[in-house]
Protein backbone atom coordinates (compact mmCIF):
# COMPACT_ATOMS: atom_id res chain seq x y z
CA UNK A 1 0.00 0.00 0.00
CA UNK A 2 1.30 3.44 -0.95
CA UNK A 3 0.49 6.60 0.94
CA UNK A 4 1.72 10.13 1.47
CA UNK A 5 1.53 9.95 5.27
CA UNK A 6 4.09 8.71 7.77
CA UNK A 7 3.59 5.64 9.96
CA UNK A 8 5.32 5.34 13.35
CA UNK A 9 4.99 2.35 15.67
CA UNK A 10 6.16 2.05 19.27
CA UNK A 11 7.30 -1.28 20.68
CA UNK A 12 8.71 -2.55 23.94
CA UNK A 13 8.07 -4.91 26.81
CA UNK A 14 5.16 -4.30 29.15
CA UNK A 15 5.80 -1.33 31.42
CA UNK A 16 8.50 0.20 29.22
CA UNK A 17 6.72 3.55 29.08
CA UNK A 18 5.97 3.47 25.36
CA UNK A 19 2.31 4.46 25.77
CA UNK A 20 3.35 7.60 27.64
CA UNK A 21 5.87 8.39 24.92
CA UNK A 22 3.29 8.02 22.13
CA UNK A 23 1.15 10.72 23.75
CA UNK A 24 4.10 13.07 24.23
CA UNK A 25 5.26 12.59 20.63
CA UNK A 26 1.76 13.30 19.32
CA UNK A 27 1.66 16.61 21.21
CA UNK A 28 5.19 17.53 20.10
CA UNK A 29 4.51 16.85 16.42
CA UNK A 30 1.20 18.71 16.52
CA UNK A 31 3.06 21.70 17.97
CA UNK A 32 5.29 21.53 14.90
CA UNK A 33 2.27 21.63 12.59
CA UNK A 34 1.79 17.94 11.76
CA UNK A 35 -1.66 16.36 11.58
CA UNK A 36 -1.33 13.36 13.90
CA UNK A 37 -3.49 10.33 14.66
CA UNK A 38 -2.70 8.32 17.82
CA UNK A 39 -3.95 4.76 17.90
CA UNK A 40 -3.13 1.42 19.53
CA UNK A 41 -3.03 -2.33 19.11
CA UNK A 42 -4.82 -4.50 19.71
CA UNK A 43 -7.61 -2.05 19.05
CA UNK A 44 -7.82 1.24 17.21
CA UNK A 45 -11.13 0.52 15.49
CA UNK A 46 -14.50 -0.66 16.86
CA UNK A 47 -14.08 -4.26 15.72
CA UNK A 48 -10.47 -4.46 16.84
CA UNK A 49 -11.37 -3.06 20.28
CA UNK A 50 -13.81 -5.94 20.72
CA UNK A 51 -11.03 -8.42 19.95
CA UNK A 52 -8.74 -6.55 22.40
CA UNK A 53 -10.97 -7.55 25.29
CA UNK A 54 -10.77 -11.19 24.19
CA UNK A 55 -6.98 -11.37 24.03
CA UNK A 56 -5.89 -9.14 26.92
CA UNK A 57 -8.27 -10.32 29.62
CA UNK A 58 -8.74 -13.64 31.35
CA UNK A 59 -6.56 -16.60 32.20
CA UNK A 60 -3.07 -16.76 30.61
CA UNK A 61 -3.96 -20.11 29.03
CA UNK A 62 -7.24 -18.86 27.61
CA UNK A 63 -5.91 -19.02 24.03
CA UNK A 64 -3.12 -20.95 22.37
CA UNK A 65 -0.41 -18.95 20.61
CA UNK A 66 -1.77 -20.11 17.24
CA UNK A 67 -5.26 -18.84 18.04
CA UNK A 68 -3.83 -15.55 19.26
CA UNK A 69 -2.03 -15.05 15.94
CA UNK A 70 -5.36 -15.31 14.11
CA UNK A 71 -7.14 -13.00 16.55
CA UNK A 72 -4.42 -10.35 16.44
CA UNK A 73 -4.24 -10.51 12.64
CA UNK A 74 -8.01 -10.09 12.37
CA UNK A 75 -7.88 -7.10 14.70
CA UNK A 76 -4.96 -5.59 12.77
CA UNK A 77 -6.72 -5.98 9.43
CA UNK A 78 -9.78 -4.12 10.68
CA UNK A 79 -7.55 -1.47 12.28
CA UNK A 80 -5.63 -1.04 9.03
CA UNK A 81 -8.76 -0.72 6.89
CA UNK A 82 -10.70 1.63 9.14
CA UNK A 83 -8.07 3.76 10.85
CA UNK A 84 -4.45 3.50 9.71
CA UNK A 85 -4.69 3.45 5.91
CA UNK A 86 -7.31 6.22 5.61
CA UNK A 87 -5.16 8.47 7.81
CA UNK A 88 -2.02 7.74 5.78
CA UNK A 89 -3.90 8.36 2.54
CA UNK A 90 -4.92 11.75 3.94
CA UNK A 91 -1.25 12.61 4.55
CA UNK A 92 -1.36 12.32 8.33
CA UNK A 93 1.25 11.04 10.74
CA UNK A 94 -0.02 7.85 12.37
CA UNK A 95 1.46 6.90 15.75
CA UNK A 96 0.55 3.36 16.81
CA UNK A 97 1.15 1.88 20.27
CA UNK A 98 2.29 -1.61 19.11
CA UNK A 99 1.93 -3.13 15.65
CA UNK A 100 3.00 -6.36 13.94
CA UNK A 101 6.36 -6.58 15.73
CA UNK A 102 4.50 -7.31 18.96
CA UNK A 103 2.83 -10.30 17.34
CA UNK A 104 6.18 -11.44 15.98
CA UNK A 105 7.43 -11.43 19.58
CA UNK A 106 4.53 -12.46 21.80
CA UNK A 107 3.11 -15.20 19.60
CA UNK A 108 5.79 -15.77 16.97
CA UNK A 109 8.79 -16.19 19.26
CA UNK A 110 8.18 -15.99 22.99
CA UNK A 111 5.24 -18.41 23.11
CA UNK A 112 6.48 -20.83 20.46
CA UNK A 113 8.46 -21.09 17.23
CA UNK A 114 5.72 -19.51 15.12
CA UNK A 115 7.51 -16.58 13.51
CA UNK A 116 7.04 -17.94 9.99
CA UNK A 117 3.28 -18.23 10.51
CA UNK A 118 3.11 -14.66 11.78
CA UNK A 119 5.09 -13.34 8.81
CA UNK A 120 3.04 -15.29 6.27
CA UNK A 121 -0.24 -14.00 7.67
CA UNK A 122 1.17 -10.48 7.85
CA UNK A 123 2.23 -10.57 4.20
CA UNK A 124 -1.13 -11.97 3.12
CA UNK A 125 -3.50 -9.83 5.18
CA UNK A 126 -1.62 -6.67 6.24
CA UNK A 127 1.20 -5.95 3.79
CA UNK A 128 2.49 -2.78 5.42
CA UNK A 129 5.34 -1.97 7.81
CA UNK A 130 5.89 1.28 9.72
CA UNK A 131 8.20 3.92 8.30
CA UNK A 132 9.74 4.19 11.78
CA UNK A 133 9.60 1.83 14.75
CA UNK A 134 10.65 3.23 18.13
CA UNK A 135 11.74 0.53 20.57
CA UNK A 136 11.71 1.72 24.18
CA UNK A 137 14.22 -0.59 25.88
CA UNK A 138 13.67 -1.44 29.53
CA UNK A 139 14.94 -3.89 32.15
CA UNK A 140 12.36 -6.74 32.26
CA UNK A 141 12.00 -6.81 36.06
CA UNK A 142 11.43 -3.07 36.27
CA UNK A 143 9.05 -3.11 33.33
CA UNK A 144 6.96 -5.93 34.81
CA UNK A 145 6.81 -4.15 38.16
CA UNK A 146 5.56 -1.00 36.43
CA UNK A 147 3.00 -2.93 34.38
CA UNK A 148 1.54 -4.80 37.34
CA UNK A 149 1.32 -1.59 39.39
CA UNK A 150 -1.27 -0.30 36.90
CA UNK A 151 -3.68 -2.88 38.37
CA UNK A 152 -5.98 -3.14 35.34
CA UNK A 153 -8.02 -6.03 33.97
CA UNK A 154 -5.74 -6.16 30.90
CA UNK A 155 -2.92 -8.13 32.53
CA UNK A 156 -3.17 -11.48 30.81
CA UNK A 157 0.33 -11.29 29.30
CA UNK A 158 1.89 -9.81 32.43
CA UNK A 159 0.59 -12.87 34.28
CA UNK A 160 2.99 -15.06 32.27
CA UNK A 161 5.70 -13.61 34.52
CA UNK A 162 9.18 -12.16 34.17
CA UNK A 163 10.51 -15.00 32.01
CA UNK A 164 8.25 -13.90 29.15
CA UNK A 165 9.41 -10.29 29.54
CA UNK A 166 13.06 -11.38 29.43
CA UNK A 167 12.43 -13.32 26.22
CA UNK A 168 10.49 -10.38 24.79
CA UNK A 169 13.26 -7.89 25.44
CA UNK A 170 15.84 -10.15 23.82
CA UNK A 171 13.54 -10.70 20.86
CA UNK A 172 12.77 -7.02 20.35
CA UNK A 173 16.47 -6.15 20.33
CA UNK A 174 17.02 -8.89 17.75
CA UNK A 175 14.19 -7.45 15.64
CA UNK A 176 15.84 -4.03 15.84
CA UNK A 177 18.94 -5.56 14.25
CA UNK A 178 16.93 -7.47 11.65
CA UNK A 179 14.96 -4.38 10.58
CA UNK A 180 17.63 -1.78 11.28
CA UNK A 181 16.35 0.39 8.43
CA UNK A 182 13.21 1.31 10.39
CA UNK A 183 14.03 0.61 14.07
CA UNK A 184 15.58 3.01 16.56
CA UNK A 185 16.33 1.85 20.11
CA UNK A 186 15.75 4.34 22.92
CA UNK A 187 16.94 3.80 26.50
CA UNK A 188 13.75 3.88 28.57
CA UNK A 189 15.49 3.77 31.97
CA UNK A 190 15.68 7.57 32.24
CA UNK A 191 13.44 10.50 33.06
CA UNK A 192 10.35 10.76 30.88
CA UNK A 193 11.43 14.09 29.35
CA UNK A 194 14.87 12.72 28.46
CA UNK A 195 13.33 9.75 26.68
CA UNK A 196 10.85 12.04 24.92
CA UNK A 197 13.62 14.32 23.67
CA UNK A 198 15.41 11.37 22.08
CA UNK A 199 12.20 10.08 20.53
CA UNK A 200 11.38 13.46 19.01
CA UNK A 201 14.90 13.93 17.65
CA UNK A 202 14.86 10.53 15.95
CA UNK A 203 11.37 11.13 14.57
CA UNK A 204 12.15 14.56 13.18
CA UNK A 205 15.28 13.20 11.49
CA UNK A 206 13.21 10.55 9.70
CA UNK A 207 10.47 12.98 8.76
CA UNK A 208 12.99 15.47 7.38
CA UNK A 209 14.70 12.72 5.37
CA UNK A 210 11.56 11.75 3.47
C-alpha positions as CSV (number, residue, x, y, z in Angstrom):
1,X,0.0,0.0,0.0
2,X,1.3,3.4,-0.9
3,X,0.5,6.6,0.9
4,X,1.7,10.1,1.5
5,X,1.5,10.0,5.3
6,X,4.1,8.7,7.8
7,X,3.6,5.6,10.0
8,X,5.3,5.3,13.4
9,X,5.0,2.4,15.7
10,X,6.2,2.1,19.3
11,X,7.3,-1.3,20.7
12,X,8.7,-2.5,23.9
13,X,8.1,-4.9,26.8
14,X,5.2,-4.3,29.2
15,X,5.8,-1.3,31.4
16,X,8.5,0.2,29.2
17,X,6.7,3.6,29.1
18,X,6.0,3.5,25.4
19,X,2.3,4.5,25.8
20,X,3.4,7.6,27.6
21,X,5.9,8.4,24.9
22,X,3.3,8.0,22.1
23,X,1.2,10.7,23.8
24,X,4.1,13.1,24.2
25,X,5.3,12.6,20.6
26,X,1.8,13.3,19.3
27,X,1.7,16.6,21.2
28,X,5.2,17.5,20.1
29,X,4.5,16.8,16.4
30,X,1.2,18.7,16.5
31,X,3.1,21.7,18.0
32,X,5.3,21.5,14.9
33,X,2.3,21.6,12.6
34,X,1.8,17.9,11.8
35,X,-1.7,16.4,11.6
36,X,-1.3,13.4,13.9
37,X,-3.5,10.3,14.7
38,X,-2.7,8.3,17.8
39,X,-4.0,4.8,17.9
40,X,-3.1,1.4,19.5
41,X,-3.0,-2.3,19.1
42,X,-4.8,-4.5,19.7
43,X,-7.6,-2.0,19.0
44,X,-7.8,1.2,17.2
45,X,-11.1,0.5,15.5
46,X,-14.5,-0.7,16.9
47,X,-14.1,-4.3,15.7
48,X,-10.5,-4.5,16.8
49,X,-11.4,-3.1,20.3
50,X,-13.8,-5.9,20.7
51,X,-11.0,-8.4,20.0
52,X,-8.7,-6.6,22.4
53,X,-11.0,-7.6,25.3
54,X,-10.8,-11.2,24.2
55,X,-7.0,-11.4,24.0
56,X,-5.9,-9.1,26.9
57,X,-8.3,-10.3,29.6
58,X,-8.7,-13.6,31.3
59,X,-6.6,-16.6,32.2
60,X,-3.1,-16.8,30.6
61,X,-4.0,-20.1,29.0
62,X,-7.2,-18.9,27.6
63,X,-5.9,-19.0,24.0
64,X,-3.1,-21.0,22.4
65,X,-0.4,-19.0,20.6
66,X,-1.8,-20.1,17.2
67,X,-5.3,-18.8,18.0
68,X,-3.8,-15.6,19.3
69,X,-2.0,-15.0,15.9
70,X,-5.4,-15.3,14.1
71,X,-7.1,-13.0,16.5
72,X,-4.4,-10.3,16.4
73,X,-4.2,-10.5,12.6
74,X,-8.0,-10.1,12.4
75,X,-7.9,-7.1,14.7
76,X,-5.0,-5.6,12.8
77,X,-6.7,-6.0,9.4
78,X,-9.8,-4.1,10.7
79,X,-7.6,-1.5,12.3
80,X,-5.6,-1.0,9.0
81,X,-8.8,-0.7,6.9
82,X,-10.7,1.6,9.1
83,X,-8.1,3.8,10.9
84,X,-4.4,3.5,9.7
85,X,-4.7,3.5,5.9
86,X,-7.3,6.2,5.6
87,X,-5.2,8.5,7.8
88,X,-2.0,7.7,5.8
89,X,-3.9,8.4,2.5
90,X,-4.9,11.7,3.9
91,X,-1.3,12.6,4.5
92,X,-1.4,12.3,8.3
93,X,1.3,11.0,10.7
94,X,0.0,7.8,12.4
95,X,1.5,6.9,15.8
96,X,0.6,3.4,16.8
97,X,1.2,1.9,20.3
98,X,2.3,-1.6,19.1
99,X,1.9,-3.1,15.6
100,X,3.0,-6.4,13.9
101,X,6.4,-6.6,15.7
102,X,4.5,-7.3,19.0
103,X,2.8,-10.3,17.3
104,X,6.2,-11.4,16.0
105,X,7.4,-11.4,19.6
106,X,4.5,-12.5,21.8
107,X,3.1,-15.2,19.6
108,X,5.8,-15.8,17.0
109,X,8.8,-16.2,19.3
110,X,8.2,-16.0,23.0
111,X,5.2,-18.4,23.1
112,X,6.5,-20.8,20.5
113,X,8.5,-21.1,17.2
114,X,5.7,-19.5,15.1
115,X,7.5,-16.6,13.5
116,X,7.0,-17.9,10.0
117,X,3.3,-18.2,10.5
118,X,3.1,-14.7,11.8
119,X,5.1,-13.3,8.8
120,X,3.0,-15.3,6.3
121,X,-0.2,-14.0,7.7
122,X,1.2,-10.5,7.8
123,X,2.2,-10.6,4.2
124,X,-1.1,-12.0,3.1
125,X,-3.5,-9.8,5.2
126,X,-1.6,-6.7,6.2
127,X,1.2,-6.0,3.8
128,X,2.5,-2.8,5.4
129,X,5.3,-2.0,7.8
130,X,5.9,1.3,9.7
131,X,8.2,3.9,8.3
132,X,9.7,4.2,11.8
133,X,9.6,1.8,14.8
134,X,10.6,3.2,18.1
135,X,11.7,0.5,20.6
136,X,11.7,1.7,24.2
137,X,14.2,-0.6,25.9
138,X,13.7,-1.4,29.5
139,X,14.9,-3.9,32.2
140,X,12.4,-6.7,32.3
141,X,12.0,-6.8,36.1
142,X,11.4,-3.1,36.3
143,X,9.0,-3.1,33.3
144,X,7.0,-5.9,34.8
145,X,6.8,-4.1,38.2
146,X,5.6,-1.0,36.4
147,X,3.0,-2.9,34.4
148,X,1.5,-4.8,37.3
149,X,1.3,-1.6,39.4
150,X,-1.3,-0.3,36.9
151,X,-3.7,-2.9,38.4
152,X,-6.0,-3.1,35.3
153,X,-8.0,-6.0,34.0
154,X,-5.7,-6.2,30.9
155,X,-2.9,-8.1,32.5
156,X,-3.2,-11.5,30.8
157,X,0.3,-11.3,29.3
158,X,1.9,-9.8,32.4
159,X,0.6,-12.9,34.3
160,X,3.0,-15.1,32.3
161,X,5.7,-13.6,34.5
162,X,9.2,-12.2,34.2
163,X,10.5,-15.0,32.0
164,X,8.3,-13.9,29.2
165,X,9.4,-10.3,29.5
166,X,13.1,-11.4,29.4
167,X,12.4,-13.3,26.2
168,X,10.5,-10.4,24.8
169,X,13.3,-7.9,25.4
170,X,15.8,-10.1,23.8
171,X,13.5,-10.7,20.9
172,X,12.8,-7.0,20.4
173,X,16.5,-6.2,20.3
174,X,17.0,-8.9,17.7
175,X,14.2,-7.4,15.6
176,X,15.8,-4.0,15.8
177,X,18.9,-5.6,14.2
178,X,16.9,-7.5,11.7
179,X,15.0,-4.4,10.6
180,X,17.6,-1.8,11.3
181,X,16.3,0.4,8.4
182,X,13.2,1.3,10.4
183,X,14.0,0.6,14.1
184,X,15.6,3.0,16.6
185,X,16.3,1.8,20.1
186,X,15.7,4.3,22.9
187,X,16.9,3.8,26.5
188,X,13.8,3.9,28.6
189,X,15.5,3.8,32.0
190,X,15.7,7.6,32.2
191,X,13.4,10.5,33.1
192,X,10.3,10.8,30.9
193,X,11.4,14.1,29.4
194,X,14.9,12.7,28.5
195,X,13.3,9.8,26.7
196,X,10.8,12.0,24.9
197,X,13.6,14.3,23.7
198,X,15.4,11.4,22.1
199,X,12.2,10.1,20.5
200,X,11.4,13.5,19.0
201,X,14.9,13.9,17.6
202,X,14.9,10.5,15.9
203,X,11.4,11.1,14.6
204,X,12.2,14.6,13.2
205,X,15.3,13.2,11.5
206,X,13.2,10.5,9.7
207,X,10.5,13.0,8.8
208,X,13.0,15.5,7.4
209,X,14.7,12.7,5.4
210,X,11.6,11.8,3.5
